[in-house]
Amino acid sequence: MEKYNWTFSSVGGAARVKITSGADIAHLGELDRKLWTVLSSPVSGLEFDEKTLALMDTDGDGRIRVDEVIATAQWLTGILKDPDLLLKGDSEIPFSAFNTENENGAKLLASAKQILSNLKLEKDSICLDDTADNTKIFAETRFNGDGIITPASAGDDEKLAALITTISEKIGKATDRSGADGITADHIEAFYTAAADFKAWKEAAGKDAFPYGDNTAAALDACNSLKDKIADYFMRCKLISFDEAVSDAVDVSAEKIGAISGENLSLRADEIATYPLARPTHEQVLPLKGGLNPAWQGAFDTLKALVLDVDFPKQESITEAQWLGVLAKFGPYTAWMGEKKGAEVEDLGLEAVEALLKEDRKADLLALVEQDKALEEEALSIEAVDKLLRLYKNFYRFLNNYVVFSDFYSLDPERKAIFQAGRLYIDQRSTDLCIRVQDMGKHADMAGLSGMYILYCACHSKKLGKNMDIAAVLTDGDVDDLRVGRNAVFYDRDGVDWDATVTKIVDNPISVRQAFWAPYKKVGRWISDKINKSASEKNDKSLADLTATADNATNAPADGKPAAPKSAFDIAKFAGIFAAIGMAVAYLSQALVAIFKGVAALSLWKILLIIAVLMLVISGPSMFMAWRKLKKRDLGPMLNANGWAINAQSFVGIKFGSHLTSLAQFPRLKAVDPAARRKAHLRTFLWTLLVLALLAFGTLWFLDKIPFLPRHKAQVEQVEQVAEEVAEAPATDTPAAETASAEAAEAAPAE
């Protein structure tokens, strides 16, 4: 088989295949997988139609792999007569575009026409809006292929429609494609089974099952409500019969009632209910008229009316044996109730259930279900039309973010990659390379390999009530004012603003310009730190001296004697110090003279050349290292950390990076305060003068134009020897000190 002739181009610093025709899409299965930019991408967290991604994820694992992309491409290109139409990204397909020679194409065309018929639309094309709402498509149809029938499915048969409603109320319901409540074959079977079971259960009840007729259920409830309390009463009576001495213990005591008698006793009904049902006696009979605990009187009256007056109409009391006989009468009823079936239809009543069973419309209902299922294939094809329309519109864009990264490397500001979540504004700049992050810790560990300067931000939207994390890449500007905790604003692709806070920074070079100034800024920060440290130390020393002086004044001797005398003035030591200061001043003066003489001896172009060379020596290494890193910035690790399987390097070079980050541009202002402008110009002039002086000094020293500097070791050694002699001279030897000072002055080189 002849190999397909692919075309390639350089995209993002790497050779990638070009997808420029429908034929390219149709032959994706022949493209070597080593040439794909992506091997797997996540379904969620992308700026792409989620339903389209879900349709492509055929195995539902949350990842779209190469095989699924190839299968989608083959399905699409087989349905369309002209696969080149996929490149347009339209949301509407004309009927003439369907390939009716393809089985899927013919079915989908028929389904598309059926959709328009259901919607009562007459046109020769179908669009996404036509398939977006299944409920609307099937709203006025009796059958739609989902195996669910609704009252509308019964047509003009009102009794059958009412039966469908009854079944859905008693057994359960399912939602039809039309959006209405309906029932399935399982619901129908369950209903008729429950009806038959209920009828059989009702018929199984004998005469013994209802000792109190229609009041049997209520009578049983009344007995159960007092059963435990009556058993407790008879047990107390038995204890009194056993020993009269326990009478007071098993009866309610006057002290108990007296303890609560001062309160509203109606509010203590719960406590009173714990007292015996009646006053227990050795006679062991329960009074039926009077003498009962008032908390239980209501329940006992119900029991008496339903049971005791029926069984013992003329008695004033009953024994325990008589009471147990009453409970035994409920045995058959309790056993019958334990075998109850068909409770789902009990509310209908036996008469209605028997009528439904006699009418027997079960077969009619199941026939409607079968009619509905007969259209299942057609209904699924209608859903397939929606799938076709979504892929027809979005598949080519997906390929541009999967097979190649052309959307990302496009310079069109309206064309973004599907992983670009929006735009972050911070520190007078904006960046378009912002990616949603699922796991901040895991992402930062891997994304650091990208060589990019990354700001991790926690974002919150008050409008949406949601939180998310993003990784924003800065590719231009400087980073002096960026730090963890700084606030910013993030705009998502829908234009919704989010409050953003920097939570973590991955530091890498951001631009060559930043690298150029980096050494000078480091020196400036070092000098500033030293000055601040020195000032702080001097301030601390001054405070310490002041405190010591105050302490000495406070702690003066009480006897008035003078303090111990200080050491004698060492004239030799001070002479040495003055000599050293004199030499330093001489060196500095001669250095300045030598600098200006050396500079004056050079031509302007040489001076500029020397300055340029020195600046290159200072900033060159930093710029070179930054340039190398910037050339190797790779988007791949950032996407890999987010669940992608990136198969090719995706460089973010210096030039392309400048398109991802936009810096603030200010116009030249004319109406500026003159005083402020003069101060700004003065500061600029002084800084420029200082830098040029340092560069010139370094240049002349390097070119051996300043003969007194430490490069001349003999002179340095001579000066050091004189300083040592001065320091070692006796304190009283004034002439020696003066001689040393003179020698030191002679040792200094003449102009």
Secondary structure, DSSP 8 states (H G I E B T S, - for coil): -------EEEETTEEEE---SHHHHHTGGGS-GGG-SEEEEESSSSSS-HHHHHHH-TT-SSEEEHHHHHHHHHHHHHHBS-GGGGGG--SEEEGGGB-TTSHHHHHHHHHHHHHHHHTT---SEEEHHHHS-HHHHTTT-S--SSS-B-GGGGTT-HHHHHHHHHHHHHT--EE-TTS-EEB-HHHHHHHHHHHHHHHHHHHT--GGG-TTGGGHHHHHHHHHHHHHHHHHHHHHHHHHHH-GGGHHHHS--HHHHHHHTTS-GGGGHHHHTTS-SB---TT-EEESSS-B-GGGHHHHHHHIIIIIHHH-TT-SEEEHHHHHHHHHTTHHHHHHHHT---GGGGGG-HHHHHHHHHH--HHHHHHHHHHHHTTHHHHHHHHHHHHHHHHHHHHHHHHTTTT--HHHH---TT---TT--EEEEETTEEES-EEEES-HHHHHHHHGGG--EEEEEEEEETTTTEEEEEEEEE-SS--TT--TT-EEEEEETT--EEEEEEEEEE-----HHHHHHHHHHHHHHHHHHHHHHHHHHHHHHHHHHHHHHHHHHHT--TT-----------HHHHHHHHHHHHHHHHHHHHHHHHHHHHHHHS-HHHHHHHHHHHHHHHHHHHHHHHHHHHHT-BSHHHHHTTT-EE-S--B--HHHHHHHEEE------S---HHHHHHHHHHHHHHHHHHHHHHHHHHHHHTT--TTSTT-HHHHHHHHHHHHHHHHS-TT-HHHHHHHHHHHHHHS---
